[in-house]
């Protein structure tokens, strides 16, 4: 599957989970580093060896400590790596869920996979590894739909308000009164239902529960 893998992650427990997922698929001895500067240095050194890295797995956010670094985040690391090894396969494994952050990594920096740290992320990691190994990219289903439509969906403040109320346990028929109490318009039940249906249609969801789960996973609410 992969001959040489580098994991860039500052949380040891997360790194161990990624290593285990790779081991389960027959990838032995993936390497790990906690700092972006070190990662770039290792990649540069590996390029001139008979066996350069063929997969980079990186987070986007790294906690600062006493070790001074020139590259302090995953986006800058990916940009630097693309300059020295353009064909390196890159998987982003991060808690970041905003499409406006992830999309430029796909469109401008050509990452090959994105997996969010969330429920069932081990299964998603394995699916992403297998996809990359077979020459395919791996991105969330909602992101693929958005790409096909040629745009990303922008949740308005109104959208977020009604979805958050649903997530808090409010019944749909009771939300209009909450909106009226807070002087939020439109507040009619028909307007509310129409907007929810539009959003669900955008993502091919059939229930409010699916929409709520998606918004929680991607930190929209």
N, CA, C and O of each residue as an XYZ file, in Angstrom:
884
protein
N       0.834     -1.198      0.000
C       0.000      0.000      0.000
C       0.875      1.257      0.000
O       0.901      1.991     -0.988
N       1.584      1.505      1.093
C       2.525      2.619      1.172
C       3.840      2.084      1.719
O       3.857      1.251      2.625
N       4.941      2.573      1.159
C       6.253      2.129      1.608
C       6.771      2.976      2.763
O       7.403      2.459      3.684
N       6.501      4.279      2.709
C       7.044      5.168      3.744
C       6.048      6.285      4.024
O       5.682      7.049      3.132
N       5.616      6.365      5.281
C       4.579      7.315      5.678
C       5.098      8.201      6.802
O       5.763      7.729      7.723
N       4.786      9.491      6.716
C       5.156     10.434      7.777
C       3.886     11.044      8.359
O       3.060     11.597      7.633
N       3.741     10.934      9.680
C       2.604     11.514     10.404
C       3.097     12.747     11.139
O       4.070     12.682     11.891
N       2.422     13.876     10.922
C       2.774     15.117     11.614
C       1.619     15.455     12.541
O       0.564     15.906     12.093
N       1.821     15.238     13.828
C       0.740     15.361     14.807
C       1.354     15.629     16.175
O       2.268     14.924     16.602
N       0.843     16.663     16.867
C       1.435     16.999     18.161
C       0.762     16.318     19.349
O       1.191     16.511     20.487
N      -0.271     15.533     19.112
C      -0.893     14.761     20.182
C      -0.527     13.292     20.000
O      -0.902     12.666     19.008
N       0.200     12.756     20.958
C       0.713     11.400     20.830
C      -0.401     10.367     20.696
O      -0.271      9.409     19.935
N      -1.492     10.559     21.431
C      -2.584      9.583     21.378
C      -3.201      9.521     19.986
O      -3.554      8.444     19.506
N      -3.329     10.675     19.341
C      -3.874     10.708     17.982
C      -2.911     10.031     17.021
O      -3.323      9.255     16.159
N      -1.620     10.330     17.174
C      -0.617      9.709     16.323
C      -0.652      8.192     16.444
O      -0.537      7.484     15.443
N      -0.811      7.691     17.664
C      -0.869      6.247     17.873
C      -2.088      5.626     17.195
O      -2.017      4.517     16.666
N      -3.194      6.343     17.215
C      -4.407      5.847     16.555
C      -4.212      5.761     15.046
O      -4.648      4.802     14.408
N      -3.552      6.771     14.482
C      -3.287      6.771     13.044
C      -2.346      5.624     12.687
O      -2.542      4.929     11.691
N      -1.321      5.439     13.519
C      -0.382      4.340     13.283
C      -1.099      2.999     13.299
O      -0.829      2.133     12.467
N      -2.016      2.830     14.253
C      -2.733      1.563     14.359
C      -3.594      1.318     13.129
O      -3.666      0.201     12.618
N      -4.252      2.384     12.657
C      -5.084      2.246     11.447
C      -4.229      1.822     10.260
O      -4.659      1.008      9.443
N      -3.019      2.372     10.160
C      -2.115      1.996      9.081
C      -1.638      0.555      9.245
O      -1.577     -0.213      8.285
N      -1.301      0.210     10.490
C      -0.841     -1.155     10.750
C      -1.907     -2.185     10.397
O      -1.601     -3.256      9.874
N      -3.169     -1.850     10.690
C      -4.276     -2.766     10.380
C      -4.385     -3.043      8.896
O      -4.903     -4.081      8.485
N      -3.889     -2.101      8.081
C      -3.954     -2.264      6.632
C      -2.636     -2.781      6.051
O      -2.447     -2.822      4.835
N      -1.733     -3.173      6.947
C      -0.483     -3.759      6.487
C       0.646     -2.786      6.244
O       1.653     -3.152      5.638
N       0.504     -1.536      6.707
C       1.572     -0.544      6.561
C       2.420     -0.567      7.828
O       1.937     -0.214      8.904
N       3.663     -0.973      7.711
C       4.535     -1.115      8.870
C       5.389      0.127      9.084
O       5.781      0.808      8.136
N       5.665      0.401     10.346
C       6.628      1.430     10.749
C       6.374      2.825     10.182
O       7.310      3.447      9.679
N       5.144      3.340     10.245
C       4.949      4.751      9.871
C       5.729      5.639     10.838
O       5.800      5.357     12.034
N       6.301      6.693     10.318
C       7.121      7.584     11.140
C       6.280      8.750     11.656
O       5.266      9.115     11.061
N       6.723      9.325     12.773
C       5.948     10.394     13.417
C       6.858     11.528     13.853
O       7.960     11.302     14.354
N       6.389     12.737     13.659
C       7.090     13.926     14.139
C       6.051     14.907     14.662
O       4.923     14.936     14.169
N       6.421     15.712     15.658
C       5.458     16.597     16.318
C       5.505     18.029     15.825
O       4.628     18.825     16.162
N       6.521     18.379     15.024
C       6.687     19.766     14.598
C       6.770     19.862     13.069
O       7.338     18.993     12.408
N       6.197     20.922     12.534
C       6.156     21.106     11.081
C       7.536     21.325     10.487
O       7.833     20.801      9.413
N       8.394     22.094     11.169
C       9.747     22.316     10.654
C      10.493     21.004     10.512
O      11.169     20.767      9.511
N      10.366     20.149     11.524
C      11.032     18.851     11.472
C      10.477     18.015     10.320
O      11.226     17.335      9.618
N       9.169     18.072     10.133
C       8.546     17.296      9.062
C       9.105     17.694      7.705
O       9.444     16.830      6.896
N       9.204     18.989      7.450
C       9.732     19.456      6.168
C      11.183     19.021      6.002
O      11.589     18.615      4.913
N      11.962     19.104      7.073
C      13.358     18.692      7.024
C      13.481     17.207      6.695
O      14.320     16.814      5.885
N      12.641     16.380      7.328
C      12.684     14.939      7.066
C      12.312     14.632      5.621
O      12.914     13.765      4.987
N      11.315     15.350      5.106
C      10.880     15.129      3.729
C      11.983     15.513      2.752
O      12.228     14.798      1.780
N      12.647     16.636      3.003
C      13.747     17.072      2.138
C      14.876     16.040      2.121
O      15.437     15.734      1.069
N      15.199     15.508      3.304
C      16.280     14.521      3.383
C      15.880     13.225      2.680
O      16.713     12.572      2.050
N      14.596     12.854      2.790
C      14.140     11.593      2.198
C      14.100     11.649      0.684
O      14.218     10.615      0.026
N      13.936     12.842      0.115
C      13.834     12.976     -1.344
C      15.090     12.454     -2.039
O      15.004     11.886     -3.127
N      16.241     12.640     -1.424
C      17.503     12.256     -2.063
C      17.911     10.827     -1.711
O      19.018     10.401     -2.040
N      17.038     10.093     -1.052
C      17.301      8.701     -0.728
C      16.559      7.801     -1.716
O      15.695      8.274     -2.454
N      16.894      6.497     -1.736
C      16.161      5.590     -2.631
C      14.683      5.447     -2.271
O      13.885      4.985     -3.087
N      14.319      5.846     -1.046
C      12.940      5.652     -0.619
C      12.376      6.931      0.016
O      12.352      7.050      1.241
N      11.923      7.886     -0.806
C      11.279      9.088     -0.249
C       9.912      8.731      0.322
O       9.393      7.641      0.080
N       9.342      9.647      1.070
C       7.993      9.419      1.608
C       6.993      9.367      0.459
O       7.122     10.099     -0.522
N       6.005      8.501      0.589
C       4.934      8.481     -0.413
C       3.582      8.878      0.162
O       2.598      8.937     -0.575
N       3.510      9.153      1.468
C       2.277      9.664      2.069
C       2.612     10.535      3.263
O       3.376     10.138      4.143
N       2.035     11.727      3.285
C       2.128     12.636      4.428
C       0.751     12.775      5.044
O      -0.220     13.063      4.344
N       0.658     12.572      6.360
C      -0.589     12.761      7.107
C      -0.345     13.888      8.087
O       0.549     13.788      8.928
N      -1.112     14.948      8.001
C      -0.860     16.091      8.867
C      -2.132     16.712      9.415
O      -3.173     16.723      8.759
N      -2.026     17.228     10.628
C      -3.069     18.065     11.214
C      -2.916     19.464     10.636
O      -1.946     19.745      9.932
N      -3.868     20.341     10.930
C      -3.746     21.737     10.503
C      -3.320     22.649     11.641
O      -2.683     23.676     11.411
N      -3.671     22.276     12.880
C      -3.375     23.122     14.041
C      -2.369     22.433     14.955
O      -2.457     21.232     15.211
N      -1.412     23.220     15.441
C      -0.392     22.711     16.346
C      -0.228     23.676     17.515
O      -0.178     24.890     17.323
N      -0.147     23.137     18.713
C       0.011     23.969     19.897
C       1.446     24.495     19.982
O       2.401     23.770     19.703
N       1.579     25.750     20.366
C       2.903     26.334     20.529
C       3.490     25.901     21.863
O       2.769     25.743     22.848
N       4.818     25.709     21.889
C       5.516     25.428     23.138
C       6.878     26.115     23.083
O       7.059     27.069     22.326
N       7.832     25.641     23.875
C       9.128     26.311     23.949
C       9.992     26.096     22.715
O      11.003     26.777     22.545
N       9.613     25.166     21.858
C      10.374     24.911     20.637
C       9.957     25.907     19.556
O       8.824     25.868     19.075
N      10.865     26.790     19.179
C      10.568     27.819     18.185
C      10.530     27.190     16.797
O      11.443     26.459     16.412
N       9.463     27.482     16.046
C       9.271     26.914     14.722
C       9.028     28.015     13.690
O       8.401     29.032     13.985
N       9.537     27.796     12.474
C       9.250     28.708     11.376
C       7.889     28.400     10.760
O       7.142     29.308     10.398
N       7.577     27.116     10.645
C       6.281     26.687     10.106
C       5.424     26.252     11.292
O       5.765     25.294     11.986
N       4.322     26.947     11.525
C       3.551     26.714     12.746
C       2.177     26.100     12.507
O       1.439     25.855     13.461
N       1.822     25.848     11.244
C       0.511     25.253     10.986
C       0.583     24.340      9.771
O       1.517     24.406      8.972
N      -0.425     23.490      9.657
C      -0.431     22.497      8.599
C      -0.565     23.062      7.203
O      -0.016     22.501      6.254
N      -1.284     24.161      7.060
C      -1.450     24.760      5.738
C      -0.097     25.213      5.190
O       0.230     24.952      4.032
N       0.688     25.896      6.030
C       2.013     26.350      5.609
C       2.925     25.166      5.322
O       3.747     25.219      4.407
N       2.783     24.097      6.099
C       3.585     22.896      5.854
C       3.244     22.293      4.492
O       4.141     21.960      3.718
N       1.965     22.155      4.202
C       1.547     21.572      2.921
C       2.068     22.417      1.767
O       2.536     21.886      0.760
N       1.984     23.735      1.919
C       2.462     24.631      0.860
C       3.968     24.423      0.628
O       4.423     24.362     -0.514
N       4.728     24.316      1.719
C       6.177     24.116      1.598
C       6.506     22.747      1.011
O       7.430     22.616      0.208
N       5.758     21.740      1.409
C       5.989     20.386      0.897
C       5.712     20.319     -0.593
O       6.447     19.658     -1.327
N       4.666     20.989     -1.054
C       4.338     20.976     -2.479
C       5.478     21.578     -3.321
O       5.630     21.232     -4.493
N       6.270     22.467     -2.731
C       7.381     23.070     -3.461
C       8.554     22.109     -3.611
O       9.264     22.149     -4.616
N       8.763     21.242     -2.613
C       9.927     20.356     -2.657
C       9.602     18.955     -3.173
O      10.466     18.286     -3.739
N       8.344     18.505     -2.976
C       7.942     17.192     -3.477
C       6.494     17.274     -3.960
O       5.578     16.850     -3.256
N       6.287     17.817     -5.156
C       4.930     18.091     -5.653
C       4.027     16.869     -5.745
O       2.808     16.993     -5.628
N       4.606     15.690     -5.953
C       3.782     14.503     -6.159
C       3.499     13.725     -4.874
O       2.878     12.664     -4.931
N       3.936     14.222     -3.727
C       3.702     13.519     -2.470
C       2.205     13.478     -2.167
O       1.530     14.505     -2.241
N       1.688     12.307     -1.830
C       0.293     12.181     -1.447
C       0.109     12.781     -0.047
O       0.912     12.533      0.852
N      -0.956     13.572      0.126
C      -1.182     14.268      1.396
C      -2.595     14.025      1.896
O      -3.567     14.232      1.170
N      -2.697     13.585      3.134
C      -3.980     13.410      3.813
C      -4.035     14.359      4.999
O      -3.140     14.347      5.844
N      -5.059     15.168      5.070
C      -5.267     16.073      6.207
C      -6.204     15.402      7.202
O      -7.319     15.010      6.858
N      -5.733     15.275      8.447
C      -6.525     14.678      9.525
C      -6.619     15.713     10.631
O      -5.647     15.952     11.347
N      -7.789     16.330     10.774
C      -7.900     17.521     11.605
C      -9.278     17.647     12.229
O     -10.234     17.019     11.775
N      -9.374     18.458     13.266
C     -10.672     18.767     13.870
C     -11.375     19.884     13.112
O     -12.565     20.121     13.319
N     -10.654     20.567     12.240
C     -11.224     21.662     11.461
C     -12.298     21.127     10.516
O     -12.076     20.156      9.792
N     -13.468     21.774     10.533
C     -14.553     21.282      9.706
C     -15.127     22.290      8.739
O     -16.054     21.967      7.997
N     -14.598     23.513      8.725
C     -15.170     24.542      7.861
C     -14.738     24.328      6.410
O     -13.551     24.202      6.110
N     -15.732     24.291      5.518
C     -15.443     24.068      4.104
C     -14.563     25.171      3.528
O     -13.762     24.924      2.626
N     -14.710     26.384      4.047
C     -13.912     27.485      3.512
C     -12.437     27.340      3.858
O     -11.592     27.964      3.216
N     -12.114     26.537      4.847
C     -10.715     26.250      5.184
C     -10.208     25.070      4.369
O      -9.093     25.105      3.848
N     -11.022     24.029      4.257
C     -10.607     22.807      3.577
C     -10.558     22.973      2.057
O      -9.663     22.439      1.404
N     -11.511     23.705      1.499
C     -11.608     23.804      0.040
C     -10.329     24.329     -0.620
O      -9.915     23.755     -1.627
N      -9.678     25.388     -0.113
C      -8.439     25.844     -0.772
C      -7.331     24.799     -0.743
O      -6.477     24.770     -1.629
N      -7.344     23.936      0.281
C      -6.338     22.882      0.325
C      -6.533     21.904     -0.825
O      -5.567     21.346     -1.344
N      -7.771     21.702     -1.217
C      -8.080     20.806     -2.324
C      -7.811     21.492     -3.661
O      -7.146     20.938     -4.537
N      -8.338     22.705     -3.803
C      -8.301     23.379     -5.097
C      -6.945     24.001     -5.419
O      -6.536     24.032     -6.580
N      -6.236     24.505     -4.378
C      -4.983     25.219     -4.626
C      -3.741     24.401     -4.296
O      -2.702     24.553     -4.939
N      -3.850     23.527     -3.286
C      -2.670     22.775     -2.856
C      -2.767     21.289     -3.183
O      -1.822     20.535     -2.951
N      -3.894     20.876     -3.715
C      -4.011     19.524     -4.236
C      -3.874     18.410     -3.221
O      -3.270     17.379     -3.516
N      -4.428     18.595     -2.017
C      -4.386     17.476     -1.070
C      -5.197     16.314     -1.634
O      -6.097     16.511     -2.450
N      -4.871     15.117     -1.196
C      -5.507     13.918     -1.755
C      -6.632     13.376     -0.900
O      -7.465     12.611     -1.386
N      -6.670     13.761      0.369
C      -7.730     13.257      1.248
C      -7.875     14.178      2.445
O      -6.933     14.849      2.866
N      -9.081     14.186      2.974
C      -9.386     14.946      4.187
C     -10.284     14.096      5.062
O     -11.323     13.610      4.616
N      -9.873     13.917      6.325
C     -10.685     13.204      7.303
C     -10.767     14.062      8.548
O      -9.752     14.531      9.063
N     -11.982     14.262      9.026
C     -12.164     15.063     10.222
C     -12.102     14.189     11.467
O     -12.629     13.077     11.483
N     -11.453     14.702     12.510
C     -11.390     14.003     13.797
C     -12.776     14.071     14.425
O     -13.176     15.108     14.955
N     -13.485     12.988     14.364
C     -14.872     12.967     14.839
C     -15.286     11.514     15.028
O     -14.444     10.617     15.085
N     -16.577     11.299     15.122
C     -17.074      9.931     15.255
C     -16.665      9.104     14.030
O     -16.691      9.587     12.899
N     -16.290      7.855     14.284
C     -15.946      6.907     13.234
C     -14.763      7.350     12.390
O     -14.651      6.967     11.225
N     -13.870      8.164     12.975
C     -12.759      8.654     12.161
C     -11.741      7.560     11.825
O     -11.052      7.657     10.809
N     -11.636      6.518     12.664
C     -10.718      5.427     12.336
C     -11.153      4.715     11.065
O     -10.326      4.396     10.210
N     -12.457      4.466     10.942
C     -12.970      3.831      9.728
C     -12.764      4.721      8.516
O     -12.444      4.243      7.427
N     -12.952      6.031      8.716
C     -12.751      6.957      7.604
C     -11.293      7.018      7.187
O     -10.980      7.109      6.000
N     -10.395      6.966      8.179
C      -8.972      6.977      7.857
C      -8.616      5.776      6.985
O      -7.919      5.910      5.978
N      -9.098      4.615      7.380
C      -8.795      3.405      6.608
C      -9.346      3.515      5.189
O      -8.689      3.122      4.225
N     -10.556      4.052      5.074
C     -11.146      4.227      3.742
C     -10.318      5.212      2.913
O     -10.137      5.026      1.710
N      -9.819      6.261      3.571
C      -8.997      7.253      2.871
C      -7.674      6.646      2.426
O      -7.228      6.886      1.304
N      -7.037      5.854      3.300
C      -5.785      5.208      2.934
C      -5.966      4.315      1.711
O      -5.156      4.338      0.785
N      -7.032      3.535      1.722
C      -7.276      2.616      0.614
C      -7.570      3.374     -0.679
O      -7.135      2.972     -1.759
N      -8.313      4.474     -0.555
C      -8.616      5.272     -1.748
C      -7.336      5.837     -2.359
O      -7.131      5.743     -3.569
N      -6.479      6.421     -1.528
C      -5.230      7.005     -2.032
C      -4.350      5.923     -2.654
O      -3.754      6.124     -3.713
N      -4.275      4.771     -1.981
C      -3.444      3.674     -2.484
C      -3.915      3.196     -3.853
O      -3.128      2.662     -4.634
N      -5.198      3.390     -4.140
C      -5.770      2.971     -5.420
C      -5.925      4.123     -6.411
O      -6.662      4.023     -7.392
N      -5.215      5.220     -6.135
C      -5.175      6.322     -7.078
C      -6.375      7.250     -7.044
O      -6.601      8.014     -7.981
N      -7.152      7.185     -5.954
C      -8.332      8.046     -5.848
C      -8.146      9.048     -4.711
O      -7.319      8.854     -3.820
N      -8.922     10.110     -4.761
C      -8.972     11.061     -3.655
C     -10.103     10.684     -2.710
O     -10.995      9.915     -3.069
N     -10.059     11.235     -1.494
C     -11.091     10.907     -0.513
C     -11.492     12.172      0.234
O     -10.700     12.755      0.975
N     -12.753     12.585      0.019
C     -13.278     13.762      0.695
C     -14.681     13.466      1.197
O     -15.321     12.539      0.702
N     -15.185     14.241      2.181
C     -16.530     14.002      2.706
C     -17.574     14.054      1.601
O     -17.423     14.792      0.627
N     -18.635     13.267      1.758
C     -19.691     13.199      0.755
C     -20.291     14.565      0.489
O     -20.546     14.919     -0.662
N     -20.521     15.343      1.552
C     -21.122     16.664      1.368
C     -20.213     17.588      0.568
O     -20.689     18.426     -0.198
N     -18.884     17.430      0.750
C     -17.953     18.258      0.002
C     -17.967     17.875     -1.467
O     -17.868     18.741     -2.336
N     -18.091     16.570     -1.756
C     -18.166     16.120     -3.138
C     -19.398     16.687     -3.829
O     -19.334     17.130     -4.975
N     -20.537     16.667     -3.106
C     -21.756     17.217     -3.690
C     -21.582     18.705     -3.964
O     -22.016     19.217     -4.996
N     -20.941     19.387     -3.024
C     -20.733     20.816     -3.183
C     -19.850     21.092     -4.392
O     -20.091     22.040     -5.139
N     -18.809     20.249     -4.586
C     -17.933     20.421     -5.727
C     -18.693     20.214     -7.039
O     -18.480     20.941     -8.009
N     -19.574     19.222     -7.059
C     -20.348     18.976     -8.273
C     -21.261     20.160     -8.594
O     -21.493     20.485     -9.758
N     -21.773     20.797     -7.541
C     -22.660     21.941     -7.742
C     -21.886     23.208     -8.085
O     -22.468     24.202     -8.519
N     -20.557     23.166     -7.886
C     -19.729     24.320     -8.228
C     -19.721     25.401     -7.164
O     -19.307     26.528     -7.438
N     -20.163     25.089     -5.971
C     -20.143     26.098     -4.911
C     -20.201     25.405     -3.564
O     -20.519     24.219     -3.473
N     -19.892     26.153     -2.525
C     -20.043     25.633     -1.177
C     -21.287     26.270     -0.568
O     -21.624     27.413     -0.876
N     -21.958     25.528      0.291
C     -23.192     26.032      0.873
C     -22.871     26.955      2.039
O     -22.099     26.593      2.927
N     -23.449     28.124      2.038
C     -23.224     29.087      3.107
C     -24.439     29.123      4.032
O     -25.533     29.515      3.626
N     -24.230     28.711      5.268
C     -25.292     28.768      6.266
C     -25.419     30.195      6.780
O     -24.439     30.780      7.243
N     -26.619     30.755      6.701
C     -26.855     32.103      7.212
C     -27.047     32.063      8.728
O     -27.190     30.993      9.320
N     -27.047     33.245      9.343
C     -27.301     33.322     10.782
C     -28.675     32.765     11.112
O     -28.861     32.131     12.150
N     -29.623     32.996     10.240
C     -30.983     32.467     10.421
C     -30.960     30.941     10.382
O     -31.575     30.283     11.222
N     -30.240     30.378      9.394
C     -30.146     28.921      9.287
C     -29.571     28.325     10.563
O     -30.107     27.360     11.108
N     -28.490     28.904     11.025
C     -27.804     28.380     12.209
C     -28.708     28.469     13.432
O     -28.705     27.576     14.279
N     -29.477     29.545     13.522
C     -30.381     29.722     14.668
C     -31.424     28.621     14.718
O     -31.647     28.027     15.773
N     -32.062     28.341     13.598
C     -33.139     27.343     13.633
C     -32.578     25.928     13.796
O     -33.196     25.084     14.445
N     -31.423     25.674     13.217
C     -30.823     24.343     13.380
C     -30.370     24.148     14.822
O     -30.508     23.058     15.378
N     -29.832     25.201     15.425
C     -29.405     25.096     16.827
C     -30.598     24.857     17.740
O     -30.502     24.080     18.690
N     -31.716     25.509     17.466
C     -32.918     25.283     18.274
C     -33.398     23.841     18.153
O     -33.808     23.228     19.139
N     -33.343     23.309     16.944
C     -33.710     21.901     16.752
C     -32.760     20.991     17.522
O     -33.187     20.011     18.133
N     -31.460     21.321     17.489
C     -30.466     20.506     18.181
C     -30.662     20.548     19.694
O     -30.324     19.602     20.405
N     -31.215     21.663     20.171
C     -31.460     21.805     21.614
C     -32.726     21.085     22.059
O     -33.043     21.048     23.248
N     -33.444     20.516     21.102
C     -34.628     19.743     21.448
C     -35.954     20.437     21.200
O     -37.007     19.888     21.523
N     -35.921     21.631     20.635
C     -37.160     22.330     20.337
C     -37.914     21.617     19.210
O     -37.312     21.193     18.224
N     -39.210     21.493     19.365
C     -40.018     20.928     18.298
C     -40.162     21.959     17.185
O     -40.238     23.161     17.438
N     -40.199     21.468     15.953
C     -40.245     22.378     14.809
C     -41.442     23.316     14.892
O     -41.334     24.490     14.539
N     -42.576     22.812     15.354
C     -43.783     23.640     15.408
C     -43.701     24.734     16.470
O     -44.471     25.694     16.440
N     -42.749     24.584     17.426
C     -42.606     25.572     18.495
C     -41.555     26.634     18.198
O     -41.474     27.644     18.896
N     -40.747     26.405     17.157
C     -39.658     27.335     16.866
C     -40.156     28.709     16.414
O     -39.530     29.706     16.774
N     -41.253     28.821     15.639
C     -41.720     30.164     15.254
C     -41.914     31.103     16.435
O     -41.611     32.292     16.339
N     -42.414     30.582     17.542
C     -42.614     31.441     18.706
C     -41.274     31.912     19.265
O     -41.149     33.056     19.701
N     -40.268     31.027     19.253
C     -38.933     31.416     19.712
C     -38.361     32.524     18.826
O     -37.725     33.459     19.313
N     -38.599     32.402     17.526
C     -38.105     33.420     16.607
C     -38.807     34.752     16.831
O     -38.177     35.809     16.818
N     -40.120     34.687     17.039
C     -40.880     35.909     17.299
C     -40.427     36.580     18.585
O     -40.311     37.804     18.644
N     -40.171     35.782     19.615
C     -39.739     36.336     20.907
C     -38.410     37.071     20.782
O     -38.137     38.017     21.522
N     -37.579     36.618     19.825
C     -36.262     37.231     19.643
C     -36.220     38.169     18.442
O     -35.151     38.598     18.008
N     -37.431     38.486     17.903
C     -37.561     39.423     16.786
C     -36.723     38.989     15.576
O     -36.065     39.803     14.928
N     -36.770     37.700     15.299
C     -36.060     37.138     14.148
C     -37.074     36.831     13.059
O     -38.093     36.185     13.307
N     -36.790     37.295     11.859
C     -37.697     37.062     10.741
C     -36.962     36.353      9.610
O     -35.746     36.492      9.472
N     -37.704     35.588      8.795
C     -39.134     35.278      8.900
C     -39.384     34.290     10.037
O     -38.539     33.451     10.346
N     -40.551     34.405     10.645
C     -40.830     33.583     11.815
C     -42.009     32.634     11.636
O     -42.355     31.898     12.560
N     -42.624     32.642     10.468
C     -43.772     31.758     10.266
C     -43.305     30.305     10.118
O     -42.179     30.038      9.697
N     -44.186     29.385     10.470
C     -43.861     27.971     10.364
C     -43.609     27.574      8.918
O     -42.726     26.761      8.643
N     -44.376     28.139      7.992
C     -44.199     27.788      6.572
C     -42.825     28.234      6.068
O     -42.179     27.514      5.306
N     -42.379     29.419      6.492
C     -41.060     29.914      6.074
C     -39.954     29.050      6.649
O     -38.971     28.737      5.979
N     -40.137     28.674      7.905
C     -39.170     27.816      8.571
C     -39.059     26.464      7.868
O     -37.959     25.985      7.594
N     -40.196     25.862      7.583
C     -40.195     24.546      6.926
C     -39.598     24.631      5.522
O     -38.861     23.741      5.098
N     -39.921     25.704      4.808
C     -39.392     25.871      3.463
C     -37.869     25.968      3.487
O     -37.190     25.364      2.657
N     -37.337     26.734      4.446
C     -35.882     26.898      4.521
C     -35.194     25.596      4.908
O     -34.164     25.251      4.329
N     -35.736     24.877      5.865
C     -35.148     23.600      6.266
C     -35.141     22.609      5.099
O     -34.172     21.877      4.899
N     -36.220     22.597      4.345
C     -36.297     21.693      3.187
C     -35.271     22.063      2.122
O     -34.696     21.186      1.477
N     -35.041     23.364      1.937
C     -34.046     23.805      0.968
C     -32.651     23.325      1.365
O     -31.876     22.859      0.530
N     -32.350     23.449      2.653
C     -31.023     23.036      3.135
C     -30.867     21.526      3.002
O     -29.835     21.045      2.535
N     -31.885     20.783      3.409
C     -31.807     19.321      3.334
C     -31.695     18.852      1.887
O     -30.985     17.888      1.600
N     -32.385     19.524      0.983
C     -32.277     19.178     -0.432
C     -30.859     19.399     -0.947
O     -30.358     18.626     -1.763
N     -30.219     20.463     -0.462
C     -28.856     20.771     -0.886
C     -27.896     19.625     -0.584
O     -26.994     19.331     -1.368
N     -28.106     18.983      0.567
C     -27.203     17.915      1.001
C     -27.801     16.526      0.811
O     -27.196     15.528      1.203
N     -28.970     16.460      0.219
C     -29.677     15.178      0.029
C     -29.990     14.494      1.352
O     -29.992     13.266      1.438
N     -30.254     15.294      2.386
C     -30.698     14.744      3.664
C     -32.215     14.564      3.619
O     -32.920     15.292      2.920
N     -32.697     13.592      4.367
C     -34.141     13.358      4.424
C     -34.730     13.714      5.775
O     -35.950     13.819      5.901
N     -33.894     13.904      6.794
C     -34.400     14.205      8.136
C     -33.641     15.371      8.756
O     -32.515     15.683      8.371
N     -34.295     16.006      9.729
C     -33.622     17.064     10.481
C     -32.454     16.510     11.279
O     -31.457     17.201     11.489
N     -32.574     15.268     11.723
C     -31.515     14.648     12.524
C     -30.218     14.538     11.722
O     -29.132     14.748     12.263
N     -30.329     14.211     10.440
C     -29.135     14.138      9.588
C     -28.493     15.519      9.447
O     -27.270     15.652      9.483
N     -29.322     16.526      9.289
C     -28.824     17.893      9.159
C     -28.131     18.336     10.438
O     -27.059     18.937     10.386
N     -28.731     18.046     11.580
C     -28.145     18.424     12.863
C     -26.801     17.735     13.058
O     -25.833     18.369     13.478
N     -26.735     16.436     12.754
C     -25.489     15.688     12.913
C     -24.390     16.273     12.030
O     -23.246     16.411     12.464
N     -24.741     16.617     10.793
C     -23.767     17.212      9.882
C     -23.246     18.540     10.443
O     -22.040     18.787     10.436
N     -24.145     19.381     10.923
C     -23.753     20.695     11.439
C     -22.898     20.578     12.692
O     -22.013     21.403     12.920
N     -23.154     19.565     13.500
C     -22.323     19.336     14.687
C     -20.940     18.859     14.271
O     -19.931     19.330     14.795
N     -20.896     17.928     13.333
C     -19.620     17.372     12.909
C     -18.723     18.407     12.287
O     -17.506     18.373     12.469
N     -19.321     19.344     11.543
C     -18.533     20.363     10.871
C     -18.500     21.695     11.631
O     -18.142     22.734     11.076
N     -18.881     21.639     12.908
C     -18.775     22.796     13.807
C     -19.525     24.012     13.293
O     -19.100     25.149     13.501
N     -20.649     23.765     12.617
C     -21.491     24.860     12.159
C     -22.364     25.352     13.323
O     -22.686     26.535     13.428
N     -22.738     24.389     14.204
C     -23.432     24.746     15.445
C     -22.656     24.178     16.617
O     -23.056     24.356     17.767
